[in-house]
Amino acid sequence: MTYFLFQIALISTVAIVTGSLIGWWLHHFYGQNRQQESDKDLTLVKDYLGESIKENARLKLQLKQMEEKLEKLSYEEVPKISGVDFEAYKAFENTVKEANLQKYLN
């Protein structure tokens, strides 16, 4: 009976060691491939980050320039139009709307 127990213990030990070695080898093999893939992905992410930072800086500069232009335009003196009859302008606007409506209806 002890011979049978030793035999089971030996077979179990060999199976456990063999399974562990195969598992370690598979993990090592596939782990390197995944590490290489993640390194490539990390490089892409770093490139995208660099491009985004440059684009952000360019857009901030463009925004600042546009704000300066808007500020210049808002401080410039706008020529005042005097003598425009508001009611006449509204009547003209309504006539144009009616003409456009008639054009689309016909």
PDB file as gemmi writes it, atoms N, CA and C in Angstrom:
CRYST1    1.000    1.000    1.000  90.00  90.00  90.00 P 1                      
ATOM      1  N   MET A   1       0.815  -1.182   0.000  1.00  0.00           N  
ATOM      2  CA  MET A   1       0.000   0.000   0.000  1.00  0.00           C  
ATOM      3  C   MET A   1       0.868   1.258   0.000  1.00  0.00           C  
ATOM      4  N   THR A   2       1.966   1.245   0.706  1.00  0.00           N  
ATOM      5  CA  THR A   2       2.851   2.406   0.740  1.00  0.00           C  
ATOM      6  C   THR A   2       3.479   2.642  -0.634  1.00  0.00           C  
ATOM      7  N   TYR A   3       3.746   1.536  -1.348  1.00  0.00           N  
ATOM      8  CA  TYR A   3       4.284   1.677  -2.689  1.00  0.00           C  
ATOM      9  C   TYR A   3       3.298   2.458  -3.565  1.00  0.00           C  
ATOM     10  N   PHE A   4       2.030   2.177  -3.442  1.00  0.00           N  
ATOM     11  CA  PHE A   4       0.977   2.841  -4.193  1.00  0.00           C  
ATOM     12  C   PHE A   4       0.893   4.324  -3.810  1.00  0.00           C  
ATOM     13  N   LEU A   5       1.009   4.655  -2.524  1.00  0.00           N  
ATOM     14  CA  LEU A   5       0.978   6.046  -2.066  1.00  0.00           C  
ATOM     15  C   LEU A   5       2.181   6.830  -2.587  1.00  0.00           C  
ATOM     16  N   PHE A   6       3.376   6.205  -2.549  1.00  0.00           N  
ATOM     17  CA  PHE A   6       4.576   6.861  -3.094  1.00  0.00           C  
ATOM     18  C   PHE A   6       4.435   7.112  -4.594  1.00  0.00           C  
ATOM     19  N   GLN A   7       3.864   6.166  -5.275  1.00  0.00           N  
ATOM     20  CA  GLN A   7       3.670   6.289  -6.713  1.00  0.00           C  
ATOM     21  C   GLN A   7       2.701   7.456  -7.018  1.00  0.00           C  
ATOM     22  N   ILE A   8       1.606   7.579  -6.284  1.00  0.00           N  
ATOM     23  CA  ILE A   8       0.640   8.670  -6.471  1.00  0.00           C  
ATOM     24  C   ILE A   8       1.298  10.009  -6.136  1.00  0.00           C  
ATOM     25  N   ALA A   9       2.075  10.052  -5.053  1.00  0.00           N  
ATOM     26  CA  ALA A   9       2.759  11.287  -4.657  1.00  0.00           C  
ATOM     27  C   ALA A   9       3.763  11.712  -5.727  1.00  0.00           C  
ATOM     28  N   LEU A  10       4.522  10.769  -6.282  1.00  0.00           N  
ATOM     29  CA  LEU A  10       5.510  11.058  -7.318  1.00  0.00           C  
ATOM     30  C   LEU A  10       4.824  11.568  -8.589  1.00  0.00           C  
ATOM     31  N   ILE A  11       3.772  10.889  -9.011  1.00  0.00           N  
ATOM     32  CA  ILE A  11       3.050  11.306 -10.225  1.00  0.00           C  
ATOM     33  C   ILE A  11       2.429  12.694 -10.017  1.00  0.00           C  
ATOM     34  N   SER A  12       1.864  12.938  -8.853  1.00  0.00           N  
ATOM     35  CA  SER A  12       1.271  14.254  -8.560  1.00  0.00           C  
ATOM     36  C   SER A  12       2.330  15.349  -8.560  1.00  0.00           C  
ATOM     37  N   THR A  13       3.483  15.064  -7.954  1.00  0.00           N  
ATOM     38  CA  THR A  13       4.569  16.043  -7.906  1.00  0.00           C  
ATOM     39  C   THR A  13       5.074  16.359  -9.311  1.00  0.00           C  
ATOM     40  N   VAL A  14       5.277  15.310 -10.110  1.00  0.00           N  
ATOM     41  CA  VAL A  14       5.752  15.511 -11.485  1.00  0.00           C  
ATOM     42  C   VAL A  14       4.712  16.311 -12.278  1.00  0.00           C  
ATOM     43  N   ALA A  15       3.432  16.010 -12.100  1.00  0.00           N  
ATOM     44  CA  ALA A  15       2.377  16.729 -12.820  1.00  0.00           C  
ATOM     45  C   ALA A  15       2.333  18.196 -12.411  1.00  0.00           C  
ATOM     46  N   ILE A  16       2.459  18.462 -11.125  1.00  0.00           N  
ATOM     47  CA  ILE A  16       2.434  19.836 -10.639  1.00  0.00           C  
ATOM     48  C   ILE A  16       3.634  20.624 -11.163  1.00  0.00           C  
ATOM     49  N   VAL A  17       4.823  20.032 -11.081  1.00  0.00           N  
ATOM     50  CA  VAL A  17       6.036  20.715 -11.560  1.00  0.00           C  
ATOM     51  C   VAL A  17       5.965  20.940 -13.074  1.00  0.00           C  
ATOM     52  N   THR A  18       5.543  19.923 -13.805  1.00  0.00           N  
ATOM     53  CA  THR A  18       5.433  20.055 -15.263  1.00  0.00           C  
ATOM     54  C   THR A  18       4.412  21.119 -15.637  1.00  0.00           C  
ATOM     55  N   GLY A  19       3.263  21.125 -14.996  1.00  0.00           N  
ATOM     56  CA  GLY A  19       2.230  22.140 -15.258  1.00  0.00           C  
ATOM     57  C   GLY A  19       2.710  23.536 -14.928  1.00  0.00           C  
ATOM     58  N   SER A  20       3.445  23.649 -13.826  1.00  0.00           N  
ATOM     59  CA  SER A  20       3.980  24.959 -13.451  1.00  0.00           C  
ATOM     60  C   SER A  20       4.985  25.456 -14.479  1.00  0.00           C  
ATOM     61  N   LEU A  21       5.871  24.570 -14.937  1.00  0.00           N  
ATOM     62  CA  LEU A  21       6.867  24.957 -15.943  1.00  0.00           C  
ATOM     63  C   LEU A  21       6.212  25.337 -17.269  1.00  0.00           C  
ATOM     64  N   ILE A  22       5.219  24.573 -17.691  1.00  0.00           N  
ATOM     65  CA  ILE A  22       4.511  24.899 -18.934  1.00  0.00           C  
ATOM     66  C   ILE A  22       3.772  26.231 -18.790  1.00  0.00           C  
ATOM     67  N   GLY A  23       3.125  26.435 -17.653  1.00  0.00           N  
ATOM     68  CA  GLY A  23       2.427  27.697 -17.398  1.00  0.00           C  
ATOM     69  C   GLY A  23       3.377  28.880 -17.381  1.00  0.00           C  
ATOM     70  N   TRP A  24       4.533  28.714 -16.727  1.00  0.00           N  
ATOM     71  CA  TRP A  24       5.531  29.781 -16.693  1.00  0.00           C  
ATOM     72  C   TRP A  24       6.030  30.096 -18.092  1.00  0.00           C  
ATOM     73  N   TRP A  25       6.296  29.056 -18.890  1.00  0.00           N  
ATOM     74  CA  TRP A  25       6.797  29.257 -20.247  1.00  0.00           C  
ATOM     75  C   TRP A  25       5.756  29.994 -21.096  1.00  0.00           C  
ATOM     76  N   LEU A  26       4.477  29.583 -21.008  1.00  0.00           N  
ATOM     77  CA  LEU A  26       3.424  30.250 -21.771  1.00  0.00           C  
ATOM     78  C   LEU A  26       3.253  31.702 -21.338  1.00  0.00           C  
ATOM     79  N   HIS A  27       3.287  31.931 -20.044  1.00  0.00           N  
ATOM     80  CA  HIS A  27       3.174  33.292 -19.535  1.00  0.00           C  
ATOM     81  C   HIS A  27       4.342  34.144 -20.019  1.00  0.00           C  
ATOM     82  N   HIS A  28       5.541  33.588 -19.974  1.00  0.00           N  
ATOM     83  CA  HIS A  28       6.732  34.308 -20.415  1.00  0.00           C  
ATOM     84  C   HIS A  28       6.646  34.603 -21.910  1.00  0.00           C  
ATOM     85  N   PHE A  29       6.245  33.633 -22.725  1.00  0.00           N  
ATOM     86  CA  PHE A  29       6.167  33.787 -24.173  1.00  0.00           C  
ATOM     87  C   PHE A  29       5.114  34.820 -24.565  1.00  0.00           C  
ATOM     88  N   TYR A  30       3.892  34.670 -24.042  1.00  0.00           N  
ATOM     89  CA  TYR A  30       2.824  35.597 -24.388  1.00  0.00           C  
ATOM     90  C   TYR A  30       2.987  36.938 -23.682  1.00  0.00           C  
ATOM     91  N   GLY A  31       3.624  36.929 -22.543  1.00  0.00           N  
ATOM     92  CA  GLY A  31       3.868  38.176 -21.820  1.00  0.00           C  
ATOM     93  C   GLY A  31       4.810  39.095 -22.578  1.00  0.00           C  
ATOM     94  N   GLN A  32       5.823  38.528 -23.236  1.00  0.00           N  
ATOM     95  CA  GLN A  32       6.741  39.353 -24.027  1.00  0.00           C  
ATOM     96  C   GLN A  32       6.019  39.969 -25.213  1.00  0.00           C  
ATOM     97  N   ASN A  33       5.167  39.191 -25.880  1.00  0.00           N  
ATOM     98  CA  ASN A  33       4.412  39.728 -27.015  1.00  0.00           C  
ATOM     99  C   ASN A  33       3.500  40.868 -26.570  1.00  0.00           C  
ATOM    100  N   ARG A  34       2.838  40.671 -25.453  1.00  0.00           N  
ATOM    101  CA  ARG A  34       1.946  41.729 -24.955  1.00  0.00           C  
ATOM    102  C   ARG A  34       2.748  42.946 -24.523  1.00  0.00           C  
ATOM    103  N   GLN A  35       3.923  42.729 -23.965  1.00  0.00           N  
ATOM    104  CA  GLN A  35       4.776  43.848 -23.553  1.00  0.00           C  
ATOM    105  C   GLN A  35       5.204  44.657 -24.768  1.00  0.00           C  
ATOM    106  N   GLN A  36       5.574  43.966 -25.849  1.00  0.00           N  
ATOM    107  CA  GLN A  36       5.963  44.665 -27.074  1.00  0.00           C  
ATOM    108  C   GLN A  36       4.783  45.442 -27.650  1.00  0.00           C  
ATOM    109  N   GLU A  37       3.597  44.839 -27.636  1.00  0.00           N  
ATOM    110  CA  GLU A  37       2.403  45.533 -28.137  1.00  0.00           C  
ATOM    111  C   GLU A  37       2.085  46.756 -27.288  1.00  0.00           C  
ATOM    112  N   SER A  38       2.206  46.621 -25.979  1.00  0.00           N  
ATOM    113  CA  SER A  38       1.905  47.760 -25.115  1.00  0.00           C  
ATOM    114  C   SER A  38       2.955  48.855 -25.282  1.00  0.00           C  
ATOM    115  N   ASP A  39       4.210  48.482 -25.564  1.00  0.00           N  
ATOM    116  CA  ASP A  39       5.233  49.495 -25.833  1.00  0.00           C  
ATOM    117  C   ASP A  39       4.903  50.270 -27.104  1.00  0.00           C  
ATOM    118  N   LYS A  40       4.417  49.555 -28.135  1.00  0.00           N  
ATOM    119  CA  LYS A  40       4.017  50.233 -29.369  1.00  0.00           C  
ATOM    120  C   LYS A  40       2.839  51.166 -29.100  1.00  0.00           C  
ATOM    121  N   ASP A  41       1.863  50.686 -28.330  1.00  0.00           N  
ATOM    122  CA  ASP A  41       0.702  51.508 -28.008  1.00  0.00           C  
ATOM    123  C   ASP A  41       1.111  52.740 -27.208  1.00  0.00           C  
ATOM    124  N   LEU A  42       2.051  52.557 -26.276  1.00  0.00           N  
ATOM    125  CA  LEU A  42       2.520  53.674 -25.469  1.00  0.00           C  
ATOM    126  C   LEU A  42       3.218  54.711 -26.346  1.00  0.00           C  
ATOM    127  N   THR A  43       3.986  54.255 -27.325  1.00  0.00           N  
ATOM    128  CA  THR A  43       4.652  55.178 -28.243  1.00  0.00           C  
ATOM    129  C   THR A  43       3.622  55.968 -29.041  1.00  0.00           C  
ATOM    130  N   LEU A  44       2.574  55.288 -29.508  1.00  0.00           N  
ATOM    131  CA  LEU A  44       1.512  55.982 -30.245  1.00  0.00           C  
ATOM    132  C   LEU A  44       0.820  57.022 -29.367  1.00  0.00           C  
ATOM    133  N   VAL A  45       0.545  56.645 -28.131  1.00  0.00           N  
ATOM    134  CA  VAL A  45      -0.132  57.569 -27.215  1.00  0.00           C  
ATOM    135  C   VAL A  45       0.752  58.789 -26.952  1.00  0.00           C  
ATOM    136  N   LYS A  46       2.055  58.568 -26.791  1.00  0.00           N  
ATOM    137  CA  LYS A  46       2.966  59.694 -26.575  1.00  0.00           C  
ATOM    138  C   LYS A  46       2.996  60.605 -27.792  1.00  0.00           C  
ATOM    139  N   ASP A  47       2.991  60.021 -29.000  1.00  0.00           N  
ATOM    140  CA  ASP A  47       2.964  60.826 -30.224  1.00  0.00           C  
ATOM    141  C   ASP A  47       1.684  61.642 -30.306  1.00  0.00           C  
ATOM    142  N   TYR A  48       0.547  61.006 -30.013  1.00  0.00           N  
ATOM    143  CA  TYR A  48      -0.731  61.723 -30.043  1.00  0.00           C  
ATOM    144  C   TYR A  48      -0.762  62.839 -29.007  1.00  0.00           C  
ATOM    145  N   LEU A  49      -0.176  62.584 -27.844  1.00  0.00           N  
ATOM    146  CA  LEU A  49      -0.128  63.606 -26.799  1.00  0.00           C  
ATOM    147  C   LEU A  49       0.704  64.792 -27.266  1.00  0.00           C  
ATOM    148  N   GLY A  50       1.853  64.518 -27.880  1.00  0.00           N  
ATOM    149  CA  GLY A  50       2.695  65.598 -28.391  1.00  0.00           C  
ATOM    150  C   GLY A  50       1.969  66.423 -29.450  1.00  0.00           C  
ATOM    151  N   GLU A  51       1.283  65.739 -30.367  1.00  0.00           N  
ATOM    152  CA  GLU A  51       0.519  66.452 -31.395  1.00  0.00           C  
ATOM    153  C   GLU A  51      -0.600  67.275 -30.777  1.00  0.00           C  
ATOM    154  N   SER A  52      -1.259  66.722 -29.770  1.00  0.00           N  
ATOM    155  CA  SER A  52      -2.351  67.437 -29.108  1.00  0.00           C  
ATOM    156  C   SER A  52      -1.837  68.683 -28.400  1.00  0.00           C  
ATOM    157  N   ILE A  53      -0.680  68.581 -27.772  1.00  0.00           N  
ATOM    158  CA  ILE A  53      -0.104  69.739 -27.081  1.00  0.00           C  
ATOM    159  C   ILE A  53       0.232  70.837 -28.084  1.00  0.00           C  
ATOM    160  N   LYS A  54       0.824  70.447 -29.227  1.00  0.00           N  
ATOM    161  CA  LYS A  54       1.143  71.440 -30.260  1.00  0.00           C  
ATOM    162  C   LYS A  54      -0.130  72.087 -30.806  1.00  0.00           C  
ATOM    163  N   GLU A  55      -1.150  71.267 -31.069  1.00  0.00           N  
ATOM    164  CA  GLU A  55      -2.412  71.772 -31.588  1.00  0.00           C  
ATOM    165  C   GLU A  55      -3.075  72.703 -30.578  1.00  0.00           C  
ATOM    166  N   ASN A  56      -3.006  72.351 -29.313  1.00  0.00           N  
ATOM    167  CA  ASN A  56      -3.573  73.179 -28.255  1.00  0.00           C  
ATOM    168  C   ASN A  56      -2.872  74.537 -28.197  1.00  0.00           C  
ATOM    169  N   ALA A  57      -1.546  74.519 -28.281  1.00  0.00           N  
ATOM    170  CA  ALA A  57      -0.794  75.778 -28.252  1.00  0.00           C  
ATOM    171  C   ALA A  57      -1.146  76.639 -29.470  1.00  0.00           C  
ATOM    172  N   ARG A  58      -1.267  76.009 -30.638  1.00  0.00           N  
ATOM    173  CA  ARG A  58      -1.608  76.745 -31.852  1.00  0.00           C  
ATOM    174  C   ARG A  58      -3.000  77.363 -31.730  1.00  0.00           C  
ATOM    175  N   LEU A  59      -3.945  76.589 -31.215  1.00  0.00           N  
ATOM    176  CA  LEU A  59      -5.307  77.098 -31.072  1.00  0.00           C  
ATOM    177  C   LEU A  59      -5.406  78.208 -30.023  1.00  0.00           C  
ATOM    178  N   LYS A  60      -4.612  78.102 -28.950  1.00  0.00           N  
ATOM    179  CA  LYS A  60      -4.605  79.167 -27.950  1.00  0.00           C  
ATOM    180  C   LYS A  60      -4.072  80.461 -28.548  1.00  0.00           C  
ATOM    181  N   LEU A  61      -3.010  80.351 -29.347  1.00  0.00           N  
ATOM    182  CA  LEU A  61      -2.447  81.530 -30.001  1.00  0.00           C  
ATOM    183  C   LEU A  61      -3.449  82.130 -30.975  1.00  0.00           C  
ATOM    184  N   GLN A  62      -4.117  81.274 -31.731  1.00  0.00           N  
ATOM    185  CA  GLN A  62      -5.119  81.743 -32.685  1.00  0.00           C  
ATOM    186  C   GLN A  62      -6.284  82.413 -31.954  1.00  0.00           C  
ATOM    187  N   LEU A  63      -6.716  81.845 -30.833  1.00  0.00           N  
ATOM    188  CA  LEU A  63      -7.786  82.441 -30.041  1.00  0.00           C  
ATOM    189  C   LEU A  63      -7.381  83.809 -29.521  1.00  0.00           C  
ATOM    190  N   LYS A  64      -6.147  83.911 -29.040  1.00  0.00           N  
ATOM    191  CA  LYS A  64      -5.659  85.191 -28.518  1.00  0.00           C  
ATOM    192  C   LYS A  64      -5.640  86.242 -29.625  1.00  0.00           C  
ATOM    193  N   GLN A  65      -5.182  85.843 -30.815  1.00  0.00           N  
ATOM    194  CA  GLN A  65      -5.158  86.782 -31.938  1.00  0.00           C  
ATOM    195  C   GLN A  65      -6.559  87.223 -32.317  1.00  0.00           C  
ATOM    196  N   MET A  66      -7.500  86.273 -32.340  1.00  0.00           N  
ATOM    197  CA  MET A  66      -8.871  86.621 -32.682  1.00  0.00           C  
ATOM    198  C   MET A  66      -9.495  87.533 -31.625  1.00  0.00           C  
ATOM    199  N   GLU A  67      -9.191  87.304 -30.366  1.00  0.00           N  
ATOM    200  CA  GLU A  67      -9.711  88.167 -29.312  1.00  0.00           C  
ATOM    201  C   GLU A  67      -9.153  89.578 -29.449  1.00  0.00           C  
ATOM    202  N   GLU A  68      -7.865  89.688 -29.807  1.00  0.00           N  
ATOM    203  CA  GLU A  68      -7.269  91.005 -30.016  1.00  0.00           C  
ATOM    204  C   GLU A  68      -7.925  91.714 -31.195  1.00  0.00           C  
ATOM    205  N   LYS A  69      -8.186  90.979 -32.284  1.00  0.00           N  
ATOM    206  CA  LYS A  69      -8.863  91.578 -33.435  1.00  0.00           C  
ATOM    207  C   LYS A  69     -10.267  92.034 -33.061  1.00  0.00           C  
ATOM    208  N   LEU A  70     -10.973  91.199 -32.303  1.00  0.00           N  
ATOM    209  CA  LEU A  70     -12.325  91.549 -31.878  1.00  0.00           C  
ATOM    210  C   LEU A  70     -12.310  92.780 -30.985  1.00  0.00           C  
ATOM    211  N   GLU A  71     -11.312  92.851 -30.114  1.00  0.00           N  
ATOM    212  CA  GLU A  71     -11.203  94.005 -29.229  1.00  0.00           C  
ATOM    213  C   GLU A  71     -10.927  95.271 -30.043  1.00  0.00           C  
ATOM    214  N   LYS A  72     -10.058  95.159 -31.059  1.00  0.00           N  
ATOM    215  CA  LYS A  72      -9.773  96.308 -31.919  1.00  0.00           C  
ATOM    216  C   LYS A  72     -11.044  96.758 -32.637  1.00  0.00           C  
ATOM    217  N   LEU A  73     -11.780  95.781 -33.176  1.00  0.00           N  
ATOM    218  CA  LEU A  73     -12.991  96.127 -33.908  1.00  0.00           C  
ATOM    219  C   LEU A  73     -14.049  96.739 -33.008  1.00  0.00           C  
ATOM    220  N   SER A  74     -14.124  96.269 -31.783  1.00  0.00           N  
ATOM    221  CA  SER A  74     -15.160  96.782 -30.893  1.00  0.00           C  
ATOM    222  C   SER A  74     -14.829  98.191 -30.414  1.00  0.00           C  
ATOM    223  N   TYR A  75     -13.550  98.572 -30.399  1.00  0.00           N  
ATOM    224  CA  TYR A  75     -13.177  99.914 -29.970  1.00  0.00           C  
ATOM    225  C   TYR A  75     -13.137 100.912 -31.113  1.00  0.00           C  
ATOM    226  N   GLU A  76     -13.125 100.426 -32.350  1.00  0.00           N  
ATOM    227  CA  GLU A  76     -13.129 101.344 -33.478  1.00  0.00           C  
ATOM    228  C   GLU A  76     -14.465 102.069 -33.523  1.00  0.00           C  
ATOM    229  N   GLU A  77     -14.402 103.262 -34.006  1.00  0.00           N  
ATOM    230  CA  GLU A  77     -15.616 104.059 -34.069  1.00  0.00           C  
ATOM    231  C   GLU A  77     -16.448 103.607 -35.255  1.00  0.00           C  
ATOM    232  N   VAL A  78     -17.661 103.226 -34.983  1.00  0.00           N  
ATOM    233  CA  VAL A  78     -18.573 102.788 -36.024  1.00  0.00           C  
ATOM    234  C   VAL A  78     -19.286 104.033 -36.555  1.00  0.00           C  
ATOM    235  N   PRO A  79     -19.279 104.219 -37.879  1.00  0.00           N  
ATOM    236  CA  PRO A  79     -19.976 105.398 -38.397  1.00  0.00           C  
ATOM    237  C   PRO A  79     -21.472 105.301 -38.107  1.00  0.00           C  
ATOM    238  N   LYS A  80     -22.010 106.384 -37.630  1.00  0.00           N  
ATOM    239  CA  LYS A  80     -23.417 106.390 -37.248  1.00  0.00           C  
ATOM    240  C   LYS A  80     -24.264 106.776 -38.452  1.00  0.00           C  
ATOM    241  N   ILE A  81     -25.289 106.001 -38.662  1.00  0.00           N  
ATOM    242  CA  ILE A  81     -26.195 106.266 -39.760  1.00  0.00           C  
ATOM    243  C   ILE A  81     -27.368 107.051 -39.195  1.00  0.00           C  
ATOM    244  N   SER A  82     -27.525 108.209 -39.694  1.00  0.00           N  
ATOM    245  CA  SER A  82     -28.623 109.026 -39.186  1.00  0.00           C  
ATOM    246  C   SER A  82     -29.678 109.177 -40.277  1.00  0.00           C  
ATOM    247  N   GLY A  83     -30.856 109.398 -39.863  1.00  0.00           N  
ATOM    248  CA  GLY A  83     -31.931 109.640 -40.798  1.00  0.00           C  
ATOM    249  C   GLY A  83     -32.570 108.386 -41.354  1.00  0.00           C  
ATOM    250  N   VAL A  84     -32.285 107.213 -40.796  1.00  0.00           N  
ATOM    251  CA  VAL A  84     -32.912 105.990 -41.276  1.00  0.00           C  
ATOM    252  C   VAL A  84     -34.231 105.825 -40.548  1.00  0.00           C  
ATOM    253  N   ASP A  85     -35.267 105.687 -41.328  1.00  0.00           N  
ATOM    254  CA  ASP A  85     -36.598 105.521 -40.751  1.00  0.00           C  
ATOM    255  C   ASP A  85     -36.791 104.031 -40.438  1.00  0.00           C  
ATOM    256  N   PHE A  86     -36.957 103.726 -39.172  1.00  0.00           N  
ATOM    257  CA  PHE A  86     -37.077 102.336 -38.760  1.00  0.00           C  
ATOM    258  C   PHE A  86     -38.316 101.682 -39.345  1.00  0.00           C  
ATOM    259  N   GLU A  87     -39.407 102.401 -39.368  1.00  0.00           N  
ATOM    260  CA  GLU A  87     -40.650 101.833 -39.896  1.00  0.00           C  
ATOM    261  C   GLU A  87     -40.551 101.583 -41.392  1.00  0.00           C  
ATOM    262  N   ALA A  88     -39.873 102.463 -42.106  1.00  0.00           N  
ATOM    263  CA  ALA A  88     -39.684 102.265 -43.547  1.00  0.00           C  
ATOM    264  C   ALA A  88     -38.808 101.037 -43.796  1.00  0.00           C  
ATOM    265  N   TYR A  89     -37.797 100.879 -42.948  1.00  0.00           N  
ATOM    266  CA  TYR A  89     -36.920  99.703 -43.087  1.00  0.00           C  
ATOM    267  C   TYR A  89     -37.707  98.424 -42.836  1.00  0.00           C  
ATOM    268  N   LYS A  90     -38.557  98.412 -41.820  1.00  0.00           N  
ATOM    269  CA  LYS A  90     -39.368  97.233 -41.519  1.00  0.00           C  
ATOM    270  C   LYS A  90     -40.326  96.933 -42.670  1.00  0.00           C  
ATOM    271  N   ALA A  91     -40.909  97.975 -43.253  1.00  0.00           N  
ATOM    272  CA  ALA A  91     -41.812  97.779 -44.378  1.00  0.00           C  
ATOM    273  C   ALA A  91     -41.062  97.177 -45.562  1.00  0.00           C  
ATOM    274  N   PHE A  92     -39.860  97.682 -45.804  1.00  0.00           N  
ATOM    275  CA  PHE A  92     -39.030  97.128 -46.884  1.00  0.00           C  
ATOM    276  C   PHE A  92     -38.715  95.655 -46.622  1.00  0.00           C  
ATOM    277  N   GLU A  93     -38.363  95.345 -45.376  1.00  0.00           N  
ATOM    278  CA  GLU A  93     -38.037  93.970 -44.999  1.00  0.00           C  
ATOM    279  C   GLU A  93     -39.244  93.058 -45.210  1.00  0.00           C  
ATOM    280  N   ASN A  94     -40.418  93.498 -44.839  1.00  0.00           N  
ATOM    281  CA  ASN A  94     -41.637  92.708 -45.034  1.00  0.00           C  
ATOM    282  C   ASN A  94     -41.934  92.507 -46.511  1.00  0.00           C  
ATOM    283  N   THR A  95     -41.671  93.523 -47.324  1.00  0.00           N  
ATOM    284  CA  THR A  95     -41.888  93.404 -48.768  1.00  0.00           C  
ATOM    285  C   THR A  95     -40.964  92.351 -49.361  1.00  0.00           C  
ATOM    286  N   VAL A  96     -39.724  92.348 -48.919  1.00  0.00           N  
ATOM    287  CA  VAL A  96     -38.762  91.347 -49.404  1.00  0.00           C  
ATOM    288  C   VAL A  96     -39.201  89.951 -48.986  1.00  0.00           C  
ATOM    289  N   LYS A  97     -39.658  89.793 -47.763  1.00  0.00           N  
ATOM    290  CA  LYS A  97     -40.133  88.488 -47.292  1.00  0.00           C  
ATOM    291  C   LYS A  97     -41.331  88.017 -48.107  1.00  0.00           C  
ATOM    292  N   GLU A  98     -42.266  88.941 -48.386  1.00  0.00           N  
ATOM    293  CA  GLU A  98     -43.437  88.564 -49.178  1.00  0.00           C  
ATOM    294  C   GLU A  98     -43.060  88.187 -50.599  1.00  0.00           C  
ATOM    295  N   ALA A  99     -42.067  88.902 -51.165  1.00  0.00           N  
ATOM    296  CA  ALA A  99     -41.611  88.592 -52.517  1.00  0.00           C  
ATOM    297  C   ALA A  99     -40.964  87.213 -52.550  1.00  0.00           C  
ATOM    298  N   ASN A 100     -40.179  86.903 -51.565  1.00  0.00           N  
ATOM    299  CA  ASN A 100     -39.556  85.579 -51.498  1.00  0.00           C  
ATOM    300  C   ASN A 100     -40.607  84.491 -51.312  1.00  0.00           C  
ATOM    301  N   LEU A 101     -41.607  84.762 -50.512  1.00  0.00           N  
ATOM    302  CA  LEU A 101     -42.677  83.808 -50.272  1.00  0.00           C  
ATOM    303  C   LEU A 101     -43.454  83.557 -51.570  1.00  0.00           C  
ATOM    304  N   GLN A 102     -43.765  84.639 -52.294  1.00  0.00           N  
ATOM    305  CA  GLN A 102     -44.484  84.504 -53.561  1.00  0.00           C  
ATOM    306  C   GLN A 102     -43.644  83.712 -54.571  1.00  0.00           C  
ATOM    307  N   LYS A 103     -42.335  83.928 -54.556  1.00  0.00           N  
ATOM    308  CA  LYS A 103     -41.438  83.216 -55.482  1.00  0.00           C  
ATOM    309  C   LYS A 103     -41.475  81.718 -55.196  1.00  0.00           C  
ATOM    310  N   TYR A 104     -41.496  81.334 -53.929  1.00  0.00           N  
ATOM    311  CA  TYR A 104     -41.507  79.913 -53.584  1.00  0.00           C  
ATOM    312  C   TYR A 104     -42.878  79.280 -53.784  1.00  0.00           C  
ATOM    313  N   LEU A 105     -43.938  80.068 -53.660  1.00  0.00           N  
ATOM    314  CA  LEU A 105     -45.273  79.528 -53.836  1.00  0.00           C  
ATOM    315  C   LEU A 105     -45.609  79.307 -55.300  1.00  0.00           C  
ATOM    316  N   ASN A 106     -45.031  80.087 -56.185  1.00  0.00           N  
ATOM    317  CA  ASN A 106     -45.324  79.958 -57.626  1.00  0.00           C  
ATOM    318  C   ASN A 106     -44.440  78.976 -58.271  1.00  0.00           C  
TER     319      ASN A 106                                                      
END                                                                             
